[in-house]
Amino acid sequence: MNKNNPFIGISIFIDKNVHSIYEKLAKRASSNVLDFPFGTMKDLFVVSACAGANADKFKELKSSRDIFSGEIFDEKIDVPILFTLAYKRTKDVDVLLDSKKMLEIAQGWANGGIHIVEENLLGHPGRPLNNLVNWLFENQIS
């Protein structure tokens, strides 16, 4: 277990009505990466949260469903992203001392961003992985 992960023991939630989108894009045992470009729901959650924050689309959860435990966030990759997303929302460094509040914020960003991800990956002709790559190239920060 990762001792530097502040999210250990905390469940991560998504809206029940978007769970099917997560299932369309993330399959753990799938060898078909062209159709399921995210290896885990955690990866899709982080990308969705970033997409939501980038588009300033924060959407509170209405009917929640837990999808994974916070302990699977990588301390060197995911945790700094979640810190950044929490700060973006509050503009207050004190939020970084409250793990549950940070995750509530990430969940709101992910809830606002999942439809952006869905539109860009599933709403265009082509395979989801190819659409993901094209979307990333189109939106790169220079």
ABEGO torsion letter per residue (X at the ends): XBAABAABGBBBBBBAAAAAAAAAABBAABABAAABABABAAAAAAAAAAAAAAAGBBBBBABBBBABBAAABBAAAAAAAAAAAAAAAAGBAAAAABAAAAAAAAAAAAAAAAAAAAAAAAABBEBAAAAAAAAAAAABBX
